[in-house]
C-alpha cells in the first residue's frame, strides 16, 4: 500500500505542476493553497478573473475521481463564481 500511496503522490504532484505551467503560460498568476485546507489546490488570477482549481492526477485506465467532503463543500459554495 505504501508504494501505491507514494505513486499517487507523485502522480498528483506531476498533475499540479502541469496545471500550474498551463495557466502561467496563459498569463495567470498561480498560487498553491494546497496546505491551506480551503477545498481546492490552486488559485489562478488573470485581471479580475479568479479561478479555484482542484487538481486530480490520474493514472491507469480508469477515469474516476473522489472529492473530499471539504472539496465538495467548496464546490457547492463557489459553483456560481
Secondary structure, DSSP 8 states (H G I E B T S, - for coil): -HHHHHHHHHHHHHHHHHHHHHHHHTT-EEEE-GGGTSS-SEEEEETTEEEEE------SS-------HHHHHHHHHTTT-
